[in-house]
Amino acid sequence: MDYSSVLKALADESRWKIVTTLLEHNYCVRALAGNLGITESAVSQHLKVLREAGLLVGTKKGHYMHYEINRDLLASFASELLALTGMDLKVCTPQPGLCPATDPVFCSESRTESCSDEVKHFCHGHNLPFDECADS
């Protein structure tokens, strides 16, 4: 699944507050507006974005639509984010003209001995401490 729409929807501070509020209790637009101190119109616009991202489920109760969070989607998204933290760092193989590691302003692969450990780490993918070397 493409989670970019979920990420975009959650990136807004007001929508984040709406989500955290709806995780605690199901509300209609008017109640959300009152709890969050924003207009009903603004809440409706934010709910539209959250709905389009698949994060909301609405249930009609009388004249009002009450909203709740799609916890399955939220849990799936959280699992994907958590999985990102377990990805291994891969060593970069600089290619002439394409990688800043070959730019003389940074550090060329042919003279990595004179690079700082930080440059070695970020330009060349070496997992070394960030102490500066004397030749840098």
N, CA, C and O atoms as a GROMACS GRO file, in nm:
protein
  544
    1MET      N    1   0.084  -0.119   0.000
    1MET     CA    2   0.000   0.000   0.000
    1MET      C    3   0.087   0.124   0.000
    1MET      O    4   0.195   0.126   0.060
    2ASP      N    5   0.041   0.228  -0.068
    2ASP     CA    6   0.112   0.356  -0.072
    2ASP      C    7   0.064   0.441   0.046
    2ASP      O    8  -0.052   0.481   0.052
    3TYR      N    9   0.154   0.468   0.137
    3TYR     CA   10   0.118   0.542   0.258
    3TYR      C   11   0.144   0.691   0.246
    3TYR      O   12   0.133   0.763   0.345
    4SER      N   13   0.177   0.739   0.126
    4SER     CA   14   0.209   0.882   0.112
    4SER      C   15   0.090   0.970   0.147
    4SER      O   16   0.109   1.076   0.207
    5SER      N   17  -0.032   0.930   0.112
    5SER     CA   18  -0.149   1.012   0.146
    5SER      C   19  -0.173   1.013   0.296
    5SER      O   20  -0.218   1.113   0.352
    6VAL      N   21  -0.143   0.902   0.362
    6VAL     CA   22  -0.157   0.896   0.509
    6VAL      C   23  -0.055   0.989   0.573
    6VAL      O   24  -0.086   1.065   0.666
    7LEU      N   25   0.068   0.983   0.524
    7LEU     CA   26   0.174   1.068   0.578
    7LEU      C   27   0.141   1.216   0.558
    7LEU      O   28   0.159   1.297   0.649
    8LYS      N   29   0.093   1.251   0.440
    8LYS     CA   30   0.055   1.390   0.412
    8LYS      C   31  -0.060   1.433   0.501
    8LYS      O   32  -0.061   1.545   0.552
    9ALA      N   33  -0.158   1.346   0.520
    9ALA     CA   34  -0.273   1.380   0.604
    9ALA      C   35  -0.230   1.402   0.749
    9ALA      O   36  -0.282   1.492   0.815
   10LEU      N   37  -0.139   1.323   0.798
   10LEU     CA   38  -0.096   1.334   0.938
   10LEU      C   39   0.006   1.446   0.960
   10LEU      O   40   0.034   1.482   1.074
   11ALA      N   41   0.060   1.500   0.852
   11ALA     CA   42   0.164   1.602   0.863
   11ALA      C   43   0.111   1.738   0.910
   11ALA      O   44   0.188   1.822   0.956
   12ASP      N   45  -0.018   1.760   0.899
   12ASP     CA   46  -0.076   1.886   0.941
   12ASP      C   47  -0.108   1.881   1.091
   12ASP      O   48  -0.166   1.784   1.140
   13GLU      N   49  -0.071   1.986   1.163
   13GLU     CA   50  -0.089   1.987   1.309
   13GLU      C   51  -0.236   1.975   1.350
   13GLU      O   52  -0.267   1.904   1.446
   14SER      N   53  -0.325   2.044   1.279
   14SER     CA   54  -0.468   2.035   1.314
   14SER      C   55  -0.522   1.895   1.289
   14SER      O   56  -0.599   1.844   1.369
   15ARG      N   57  -0.482   1.834   1.178
   15ARG     CA   58  -0.529   1.697   1.150
   15ARG      C   59  -0.471   1.599   1.251
   15ARG      O   60  -0.538   1.503   1.291
   16TRP      N   61  -0.347   1.623   1.294
   16TRP     CA   62  -0.287   1.538   1.396
   16TRP      C   63  -0.370   1.546   1.525
   16TRP      O   64  -0.397   1.445   1.589
   17LYS      N   65  -0.411   1.668   1.562
   17LYS     CA   66  -0.494   1.686   1.682
   17LYS      C   67  -0.630   1.618   1.666
   17LYS      O   68  -0.682   1.558   1.760
   18ILE      N   69  -0.686   1.626   1.546
   18ILE     CA   70  -0.814   1.560   1.520
   18ILE      C   71  -0.799   1.409   1.538
   18ILE      O   72  -0.883   1.344   1.600
   19VAL      N   73  -0.692   1.354   1.482
   19VAL     CA   74  -0.670   1.209   1.493
   19VAL      C   75  -0.653   1.169   1.639
   19VAL      O   76  -0.716   1.072   1.684
   20THR      N   77  -0.571   1.241   1.714
   20THR     CA   78  -0.551   1.203   1.854
   20THR      C   79  -0.679   1.219   1.935
   20THR      O   80  -0.704   1.141   2.027
   21THR      N   81  -0.760   1.318   1.902
   21THR     CA   82  -0.888   1.337   1.970
   21THR      C   83  -0.983   1.222   1.938
   21THR      O   84  -1.050   1.170   2.026
   22LEU      N   85  -0.987   1.184   1.809
   22LEU     CA   86  -1.078   1.076   1.768
   22LEU      C   87  -1.030   0.938   1.815
   22LEU      O   88  -1.109   0.844   1.818
   23LEU      N   89  -0.906   0.927   1.850
   23LEU     CA   90  -0.859   0.800   1.906
   23LEU      C   91  -0.913   0.780   2.047
   23LEU      O   92  -0.926   0.666   2.093
   24GLU      N   93  -0.946   0.889   2.115
   24GLU     CA   94  -0.999   0.881   2.250
   24GLU      C   95  -1.151   0.868   2.253
   24GLU      O   96  -1.206   0.807   2.345
   25HIS      N   97  -1.219   0.926   2.152
   25HIS     CA   98  -1.366   0.928   2.153
   25HIS      C   99  -1.415   0.960   2.012
   25HIS      O  100  -1.350   1.037   1.941
   26ASN      N  101  -1.527   0.903   1.971
   26ASN     CA  102  -1.588   0.935   1.842
   26ASN      C  103  -1.665   1.066   1.856
   26ASN      O  104  -1.740   1.086   1.952
   27TYR      N  105  -1.646   1.156   1.760
   27TYR     CA  106  -1.713   1.286   1.764
   27TYR      C  107  -1.773   1.320   1.628
   27TYR      O  108  -1.735   1.265   1.525
   28CYS      N  109  -1.869   1.414   1.631
   28CYS     CA  110  -1.922   1.474   1.509
   28CYS      C  111  -1.842   1.602   1.483
   28CYS      O  112  -1.758   1.641   1.564
   29VAL      N  113  -1.867   1.666   1.370
   29VAL     CA  114  -1.793   1.787   1.332
   29VAL      C  115  -1.807   1.896   1.439
   29VAL      O  116  -1.709   1.958   1.478
   30ARG      N  117  -1.931   1.919   1.485
   30ARG     CA  118  -1.954   2.026   1.582
   30ARG      C  119  -1.878   2.002   1.712
   30ARG      O  120  -1.818   2.094   1.768
   31ALA      N  121  -1.879   1.878   1.760
   31ALA     CA  122  -1.808   1.847   1.885
   31ALA      C  123  -1.658   1.860   1.867
   31ALA      O  124  -1.588   1.910   1.956
   32LEU      N  125  -1.606   1.815   1.751
   32LEU     CA  126  -1.462   1.831   1.725
   32LEU      C  127  -1.423   1.978   1.723
   32LEU      O  128  -1.322   2.018   1.781
   33ALA      N  129  -1.505   2.059   1.654
   33ALA     CA  130  -1.476   2.203   1.646
   33ALA      C  131  -1.472   2.265   1.785
   33ALA      O  132  -1.384   2.345   1.816
   34GLY      N  133  -1.569   2.228   1.869
   34GLY     CA  134  -1.572   2.281   2.006
   34GLY      C  135  -1.452   2.236   2.088
   34GLY      O  136  -1.394   2.315   2.162
   35ASN      N  137  -1.416   2.108   2.076
   35ASN     CA  138  -1.302   2.056   2.153
   35ASN      C  139  -1.169   2.115   2.109
   35ASN      O  140  -1.080   2.136   2.191
   36LEU      N  141  -1.156   2.141   1.980
   36LEU     CA  142  -1.027   2.187   1.927
   36LEU      C  143  -1.018   2.339   1.912
   36LEU      O  144  -0.911   2.393   1.885
   37GLY      N  145  -1.131   2.407   1.929
   37GLY     CA  146  -1.130   2.553   1.918
   37GLY      C  147  -1.109   2.604   1.775
   37GLY      O  148  -1.049   2.710   1.756
   38ILE      N  149  -1.157   2.529   1.676
   38ILE     CA  150  -1.149   2.572   1.537
   38ILE      C  151  -1.290   2.566   1.477
   38ILE      O  152  -1.379   2.504   1.534
   39THR      N  153  -1.309   2.630   1.364
   39THR     CA  154  -1.443   2.636   1.305
   39THR      C  155  -1.487   2.500   1.251
   39THR      O  156  -1.405   2.414   1.219
   40GLU      N  157  -1.618   2.484   1.242
   40GLU     CA  158  -1.674   2.360   1.185
   40GLU      C  159  -1.631   2.344   1.040
   40GLU      O  160  -1.606   2.232   0.994
   41SER      N  161  -1.622   2.455   0.968
   41SER     CA  162  -1.578   2.451   0.829
   41SER      C  163  -1.435   2.398   0.818
   41SER      O  164  -1.406   2.316   0.731
   42ALA      N  165  -1.348   2.445   0.905
   42ALA     CA  166  -1.209   2.398   0.905
   42ALA      C  167  -1.203   2.250   0.940
   42ALA      O  168  -1.128   2.174   0.877
   43VAL      N  169  -1.281   2.207   1.039
   43VAL     CA  170  -1.285   2.066   1.077
   43VAL      C  171  -1.330   1.982   0.958
   43VAL      O  172  -1.272   1.877   0.930
   44SER      N  173  -1.434   2.028   0.889
   44SER     CA  174  -1.485   1.953   0.774
   44SER      C  175  -1.378   1.937   0.666
   44SER      O  176  -1.365   1.830   0.606
   45GLN      N  177  -1.303   2.042   0.642
   45GLN     CA  178  -1.196   2.034   0.541
   45GLN      C  179  -1.089   1.934   0.584
   45GLN      O  180  -1.041   1.856   0.502
   46HIS      N  181  -1.051   1.937   0.709
   46HIS     CA  182  -0.950   1.843   0.760
   46HIS      C  183  -1.003   1.699   0.757
   46HIS      O  184  -0.929   1.606   0.724
   47LEU      N  185  -1.130   1.682   0.791
   47LEU     CA  186  -1.188   1.548   0.789
   47LEU      C  187  -1.191   1.492   0.647
   47LEU      O  188  -1.172   1.372   0.627
   48LYS      N  189  -1.213   1.579   0.550
   48LYS     CA  190  -1.213   1.535   0.410
   48LYS      C  191  -1.077   1.477   0.372
   48LYS      O  192  -1.069   1.371   0.309
   49VAL      N  193  -0.970   1.544   0.411
   49VAL     CA  194  -0.835   1.495   0.381
   49VAL      C  195  -0.809   1.362   0.451
   49VAL      O  196  -0.754   1.269   0.392
   50LEU      N  197  -0.848   1.354   0.577
   50LEU     CA  198  -0.829   1.230   0.653
   50LEU      C  199  -0.912   1.116   0.596
   50LEU      O  200  -0.867   1.001   0.593
   51ARG      N  201  -1.034   1.146   0.550
   51ARG     CA  202  -1.120   1.046   0.489
   51ARG      C  203  -1.059   0.995   0.358
   51ARG      O  204  -1.056   0.875   0.333
   52GLU      N  205  -1.009   1.088   0.275
   52GLU     CA  206  -0.949   1.051   0.147
   52GLU      C  207  -0.824   0.965   0.166
   52GLU      O  208  -0.791   0.883   0.081
   53ALA      N  209  -0.756   0.984   0.277
   53ALA     CA  210  -0.637   0.903   0.309
   53ALA      C  211  -0.676   0.767   0.367
   53ALA      O  212  -0.590   0.680   0.386
   54GLY      N  213  -0.805   0.749   0.395
   54GLY     CA  214  -0.853   0.622   0.450
   54GLY      C  215  -0.844   0.613   0.601
   54GLY      O  216  -0.866   0.506   0.658
   55LEU      N  217  -0.813   0.724   0.666
   55LEU     CA  218  -0.794   0.723   0.812
   55LEU      C  219  -0.922   0.735   0.892
   55LEU      O  220  -0.921   0.712   1.013
   56LEU      N  221  -1.033   0.771   0.828
   56LEU     CA  222  -1.159   0.791   0.901
   56LEU      C  223  -1.268   0.698   0.854
   56LEU      O  224  -1.275   0.658   0.738
   57VAL      N  225  -1.352   0.664   0.949
   57VAL     CA  226  -1.475   0.590   0.921
   57VAL      C  227  -1.587   0.673   0.983
   57VAL      O  228  -1.578   0.715   1.098
   58GLY      N  229  -1.693   0.696   0.905
   58GLY     CA  230  -1.805   0.774   0.955
   58GLY      C  231  -1.927   0.688   0.976
   58GLY      O  232  -1.954   0.597   0.897
   59THR      N  233  -2.000   0.715   1.083
   59THR     CA  234  -2.124   0.644   1.114
   59THR      C  235  -2.234   0.748   1.136
   59THR      O  236  -2.219   0.838   1.220
   60LYS      N  237  -2.342   0.736   1.063
   60LYS     CA  238  -2.453   0.830   1.075
   60LYS      C  239  -2.532   0.799   1.202
   60LYS      O  240  -2.577   0.686   1.222
   61LYS      N  241  -2.549   0.901   1.287
   61LYS     CA  242  -2.629   0.888   1.409
   61LYS      C  243  -2.726   1.004   1.411
   61LYS      O  244  -2.690   1.117   1.445
   62GLY      N  245  -2.852   0.976   1.375
   62GLY     CA  246  -2.951   1.083   1.365
   62GLY      C  247  -2.914   1.177   1.251
   62GLY      O  248  -2.894   1.134   1.138
   63HIS      N  249  -2.906   1.305   1.282
   63HIS     CA  250  -2.870   1.405   1.181
   63HIS      C  251  -2.718   1.423   1.168
   63HIS      O  252  -2.673   1.495   1.078
   64TYR      N  253  -2.642   1.361   1.253
   64TYR     CA  254  -2.499   1.386   1.257
   64TYR      C  255  -2.418   1.264   1.214
   64TYR      O  256  -2.457   1.149   1.235
   65MET      N  257  -2.303   1.294   1.154
   65MET     CA  258  -2.207   1.189   1.119
   65MET      C  259  -2.101   1.189   1.229
   65MET      O  260  -2.039   1.292   1.257
   66HIS      N  261  -2.081   1.074   1.291
   66HIS     CA  262  -1.978   1.060   1.394
   66HIS      C  263  -1.859   0.988   1.332
   66HIS      O  264  -1.874   0.891   1.258
   67TYR      N  265  -1.740   1.038   1.364
   67TYR     CA  266  -1.618   0.986   1.302
   67TYR      C  267  -1.533   0.910   1.401
   67TYR      O  268  -1.526   0.943   1.520
   68GLU      N  269  -1.469   0.807   1.349
   68GLU     CA  270  -1.371   0.732   1.427
   68GLU      C  271  -1.252   0.701   1.337
   68GLU      O  272  -1.263   0.705   1.214
   69ILE      N  273  -1.141   0.671   1.399
   69ILE     CA  274  -1.017   0.643   1.326
   69ILE      C  275  -1.016   0.499   1.277
   69ILE      O  276  -1.057   0.408   1.349
   70ASN      N  277  -0.971   0.480   1.156
   70ASN     CA  278  -0.949   0.346   1.100
   70ASN      C  279  -0.820   0.294   1.165
   70ASN      O  280  -0.710   0.313   1.112
   71ARG      N  281  -0.836   0.228   1.278
   71ARG     CA  282  -0.721   0.183   1.355
   71ARG      C  283  -0.637   0.077   1.283
   71ARG      O  284  -0.516   0.068   1.304
   72ASP      N  285  -0.702  -0.003   1.197
   72ASP     CA  286  -0.626  -0.103   1.120
   72ASP      C  287  -0.527  -0.036   1.027
   72ASP      O  288  -0.411  -0.077   1.018
   73LEU      N  289  -0.572   0.069   0.956
   73LEU     CA  290  -0.482   0.141   0.866
   73LEU      C  291  -0.373   0.211   0.945
   73LEU      O  292  -0.256   0.209   0.906
   74LEU      N  293  -0.410   0.273   1.055
   74LEU     CA  294  -0.311   0.344   1.137
   74LEU      C  295  -0.206   0.247   1.191
   74LEU      O  296  -0.087   0.279   1.194
   75ALA      N  297  -0.248   0.129   1.234
   75ALA     CA  298  -0.154   0.028   1.285
   75ALA      C  299  -0.063  -0.023   1.174
   75ALA      O  300   0.057  -0.043   1.195
   76SER      N  301  -0.119  -0.042   1.056
   76SER     CA  302  -0.040  -0.087   0.942
   76SER      C  303   0.064   0.018   0.904
   76SER      O  304   0.180  -0.015   0.877
   77PHE      N  305   0.023   0.144   0.904
   77PHE     CA  306   0.115   0.254   0.875
   77PHE      C  307   0.227   0.261   0.979
   77PHE      O  308   0.344   0.279   0.944
   78ALA      N  309   0.190   0.248   1.106
   78ALA     CA  310   0.289   0.251   1.214
   78ALA      C  311   0.389   0.136   1.200
   78ALA      O  312   0.508   0.154   1.226
   79SER      N  313   0.342   0.020   1.158
   79SER     CA  314   0.431  -0.095   1.138
   79SER      C  315   0.530  -0.068   1.026
   79SER      O  316   0.648  -0.105   1.036
   80GLU      N  317   0.484  -0.004   0.920
   80GLU     CA  318   0.574   0.031   0.809
   80GLU      C  319   0.681   0.129   0.854
   80GLU      O  320   0.798   0.115   0.820
   81LEU      N  321   0.641   0.229   0.932
   81LEU     CA  322   0.738   0.325   0.984
   81LEU      C  323   0.840   0.257   1.074
   81LEU      O  324   0.960   0.285   1.067
   82LEU      N  325   0.792   0.168   1.159
   82LEU     CA  326   0.882   0.095   1.248
   82LEU      C  327   0.979   0.009   1.168
   82LEU      O  328   1.096  -0.003   1.205
   83ALA      N  329   0.931  -0.052   1.061
   83ALA     CA  330   1.018  -0.135   0.977
   83ALA      C  331   1.130  -0.053   0.915
   83ALA      O  332   1.239  -0.106   0.893
   84LEU      N  333   1.106   0.074   0.887
   84LEU     CA  334   1.210   0.160   0.831
   84LEU      C  335   1.330   0.173   0.925
   84LEU      O  336   1.444   0.186   0.880
   85THR      N  337   1.304   0.169   1.054
   85THR     CA  338   1.413   0.185   1.150
   85THR      C  339   1.507   0.065   1.151
   85THR      O  340   1.620   0.074   1.199
   86GLY      N  341   1.461  -0.047   1.098
   86GLY     CA  342   1.543  -0.168   1.096
   86GLY      C  343   1.622  -0.187   0.967
   86GLY      O  344   1.694  -0.286   0.953
   87MET      N  345   1.608  -0.094   0.874
   87MET     CA  346   1.680  -0.108   0.747
   87MET      C  347   1.830  -0.090   0.768
   87MET      O  348   1.873  -0.002   0.844
   88ASP      N  349   1.909  -0.172   0.700
   88ASP     CA  350   2.054  -0.163   0.710
   88ASP      C  351   2.108  -0.054   0.618
   88ASP      O  352   2.058  -0.035   0.507
   89LEU      N  353   2.209   0.017   0.666
   89LEU     CA  354   2.277   0.117   0.587
   89LEU      C  355   2.364   0.046   0.484
   89LEU      O  356   2.442  -0.042   0.519
   90LYS      N  357   2.351   0.085   0.357
   90LYS     CA  358   2.431   0.024   0.252
   90LYS      C  359   2.548   0.114   0.217
   90LYS      O  360   2.536   0.237   0.221
   91VAL      N  361   2.660   0.054   0.183
   91VAL     CA  362   2.779   0.130   0.147
   91VAL      C  363   2.760   0.189   0.008
   91VAL      O  364   2.716   0.120  -0.085
   92CYS      N  365   2.792   0.317  -0.005
   92CYS     CA  366   2.778   0.388  -0.131
   92CYS      C  367   2.901   0.359  -0.219
   92CYS      O  368   3.014   0.357  -0.171
   93THR      N  369   2.876   0.337  -0.346
   93THR     CA  370   2.985   0.324  -0.442
   93THR      C  371   2.976   0.446  -0.532
   93THR      O  372   2.895   0.449  -0.625
   94PRO      N  373   3.059   0.548  -0.507
   94PRO     CA  374   3.051   0.672  -0.584
   94PRO      C  375   3.074   0.648  -0.733
   94PRO      O  376   3.160   0.569  -0.771
   95GLN      N  377   2.995   0.716  -0.815
   95GLN     CA  378   3.011   0.709  -0.959
   95GLN      C  379   3.053   0.847  -1.009
   95GLN      O  380   2.991   0.946  -0.972
   96PRO      N  381   3.157   0.855  -1.091
   96PRO     CA  382   3.205   0.985  -1.139
   96PRO      C  383   3.093   1.066  -1.204
   96PRO      O  384   3.018   1.015  -1.287
   97GLY      N  385   3.082   1.192  -1.164
   97GLY     CA  386   2.983   1.280  -1.219
   97GLY      C  387   2.845   1.270  -1.157
   97GLY      O  388   2.761   1.358  -1.180
   98LEU      N  389   2.818   1.167  -1.078
   98LEU     CA  390   2.686   1.148  -1.021
   98LEU      C  391   2.683   1.161  -0.870
   98LEU      O  392   2.578   1.189  -0.812
   99CYS      N  393   2.795   1.141  -0.805
   99CYS     CA  394   2.797   1.137  -0.659
   99CYS      C  395   2.889   1.246  -0.607
   99CYS      O  396   3.001   1.260  -0.655
  100PRO      N  397   2.844   1.325  -0.508
  100PRO     CA  398   2.929   1.430  -0.454
  100PRO      C  399   3.057   1.377  -0.391
  100PRO      O  400   3.149   1.454  -0.366
  101ALA      N  401   3.065   1.247  -0.365
  101ALA     CA  402   3.186   1.190  -0.305
  101ALA      C  403   3.303   1.198  -0.402
  101ALA      O  404   3.418   1.191  -0.359
  102THR      N  405   3.277   1.213  -0.531
  102THR     CA  406   3.385   1.223  -0.629
  102THR      C  407   3.419   1.368  -0.658
  102THR      O  408   3.515   1.395  -0.731
  103ASP      N  409   3.343   1.461  -0.604
  103ASP     CA  410   3.367   1.603  -0.623
  103ASP      C  411   3.484   1.644  -0.534
  103ASP      O  412   3.483   1.616  -0.414
  104PRO      N  413   3.587   1.710  -0.592
  104PRO     CA  414   3.704   1.747  -0.511
  104PRO      C  415   3.670   1.836  -0.392
  104PRO      O  416   3.744   1.839  -0.294
  105VAL      N  417   3.559   1.910  -0.401
  105VAL     CA  418   3.520   1.994  -0.287
  105VAL      C  419   3.486   1.907  -0.167
  105VAL      O  420   3.510   1.946  -0.053
  106PHE      N  421   3.431   1.789  -0.194
  106PHE     CA  422   3.398   1.698  -0.084
  106PHE      C  423   3.515   1.606  -0.059
  106PHE      O  424   3.605   1.638   0.019
  107CYS      N  425   3.515   1.493  -0.122
  107CYS     CA  426   3.616   1.394  -0.095
  107CYS      C  427   3.614   1.292  -0.207
  107CYS      O  428   3.509   1.233  -0.233
  108SER      N  429   3.725   1.269  -0.272
  108SER     CA  430   3.724   1.171  -0.380
  108SER      C  431   3.753   1.033  -0.323
  108SER      O  432   3.825   1.019  -0.224
  109GLU      N  433   3.697   0.932  -0.387
  109GLU     CA  434   3.716   0.794  -0.343
  109GLU      C  435   3.865   0.758  -0.342
  109GLU      O  436   3.908   0.676  -0.262
  110SER      N  437   3.943   0.822  -0.431
  110SER     CA  438   4.085   0.788  -0.439
  110SER      C  439   4.166   0.842  -0.322
  110SER      O  440   4.278   0.798  -0.300
  111ARG      N  441   4.110   0.936  -0.247
  111ARG     CA  442   4.186   0.991  -0.134
  111ARG      C  443   4.105   0.988  -0.004
  111ARG      O  444   4.106   1.084   0.072
  112THR      N  445   4.036   0.879   0.019
  112THR     CA  446   3.953   0.868   0.139
  112THR      C  447   4.034   0.872   0.267
  112THR      O  448   3.980   0.903   0.373
  113GLU      N  449   4.164   0.841   0.259
  113GLU     CA  450   4.245   0.843   0.381
  113GLU      C  451   4.250   0.983   0.440
  113GLU      O  452   4.263   0.997   0.562
  114SER      N  453   4.240   1.087   0.357
  114SER     CA  454   4.249   1.223   0.407
  114SER      C  455   4.112   1.280   0.446
  114SER      O  456   4.103   1.394   0.492
  115CYS      N  457   4.008   1.202   0.428
  115CYS     CA  458   3.873   1.250   0.463
  115CYS      C  459   3.850   1.240   0.614
  115CYS      O  460   3.907   1.155   0.683
  116SER      N  461   3.765   1.329   0.661
  116SER     CA  462   3.724   1.317   0.800
  116SER      C  463   3.637   1.192   0.812
  116SER      O  464   3.582   1.144   0.712
  117ASP      N  465   3.627   1.140   0.932
  117ASP     CA  466   3.543   1.022   0.953
  117ASP      C  467   3.397   1.053   0.919
  117ASP      O  468   3.325   0.966   0.872
  118GLU      N  469   3.355   1.177   0.945
  118GLU     CA  470   3.217   1.214   0.913
  118GLU      C  471   3.194   1.206   0.762
  118GLU      O  472   3.091   1.155   0.718
  119VAL      N  473   3.288   1.257   0.683
  119VAL     CA  474   3.277   1.250   0.537
  119VAL      C  475   3.282   1.104   0.492
  119VAL      O  476   3.207   1.064   0.403
  120LYS      N  477   3.370   1.026   0.553
  120LYS     CA  478   3.376   0.884   0.518
  120LYS      C  479   3.240   0.818   0.544
  120LYS      O  480   3.193   0.738   0.463
  121HIS      N  481   3.179   0.853   0.656
  121HIS     CA  482   3.050   0.793   0.692
  121HIS      C  483   2.941   0.834   0.593
  121HIS      O  484   2.869   0.749   0.542
  122PHE      N  485   2.930   0.964   0.566
  122PHE     CA  486   2.819   1.012   0.484
  122PHE      C  487   2.846   0.999   0.334
  122PHE      O  488   2.753   0.971   0.258
  123CYS      N  489   2.969   1.020   0.289
  123CYS     CA  490   2.998   1.012   0.145
  123CYS      C  491   3.030   0.872   0.099
  123CYS      O  492   2.994   0.832  -0.012
  124HIS      N  493   3.097   0.796   0.184
  124HIS     CA  494   3.145   0.665   0.141
  124HIS      C  495   3.076   0.550   0.211
  124HIS      O  496   3.098   0.434   0.175
  125GLY      N  497   2.991   0.578   0.309
  125GLY     CA  498   2.912   0.474   0.373
  125GLY      C  499   2.987   0.394   0.477
  125GLY      O  500   2.942   0.287   0.516
  126HIS      N  501   3.100   0.444   0.522
  126HIS     CA  502   3.175   0.371   0.625
  126HIS      C  503   3.117   0.404   0.761
  126HIS      O  504   3.091   0.520   0.791
  127ASN      N  505   3.096   0.305   0.842
  127ASN     CA  506   3.047   0.328   0.978
  127ASN      C  507   3.166   0.347   1.071
  127ASN      O  508   3.215   0.253   1.132
  128LEU      N  509   3.210   0.470   1.080
  128LEU     CA  510   3.326   0.503   1.161
  128LEU      C  511   3.288   0.615   1.257
  128LEU      O  512   3.189   0.685   1.234
  129PRO      N  513   3.366   0.632   1.365
  129PRO     CA  514   3.339   0.746   1.453
  129PRO      C  515   3.361   0.877   1.378
  129PRO      O  516   3.429   0.880   1.276
  130PHE      N  517   3.305   0.985   1.428
  130PHE     CA  518   3.310   1.112   1.358
  130PHE      C  519   3.428   1.199   1.395
  130PHE      O  520   3.418   1.322   1.385
  131ASP      N  521   3.540   1.142   1.437
  131ASP     CA  522   3.658   1.223   1.468
  131ASP      C  523   3.720   1.275   1.340
  131ASP      O  524   3.729   1.202   1.241
  132GLU      N  525   3.764   1.399   1.342
  132GLU     CA  526   3.831   1.457   1.224
  132GLU      C  527   3.975   1.404   1.217
  132GLU      O  528   4.042   1.387   1.319
  133CYS      N  529   4.020   1.377   1.095
  133CYS     CA  530   4.160   1.337   1.081
  133CYS      C  531   4.246   1.458   1.049
  133CYS      O  532   4.193   1.559   1.002
  134ALA      N  533   4.373   1.451   1.073
  134ALA     CA  534   4.463   1.565   1.062
  134ALA      C  535   4.476   1.616   0.919
  134ALA      O  536   4.501   1.736   0.900
  135ASP      N  537   4.460   1.532   0.818
  135ASP     CA  538   4.480   1.573   0.680
  135ASP      C  539   4.363   1.648   0.619
  135ASP      O  540   4.377   1.703   0.510
  136SER      N  541   4.248   1.653   0.684
  136SER     CA  542   4.126   1.708   0.623
  136SER      C  543   4.141   1.854   0.590
  136SER      O  544   4.048   1.915   0.538
   0.00000   0.00000   0.00000
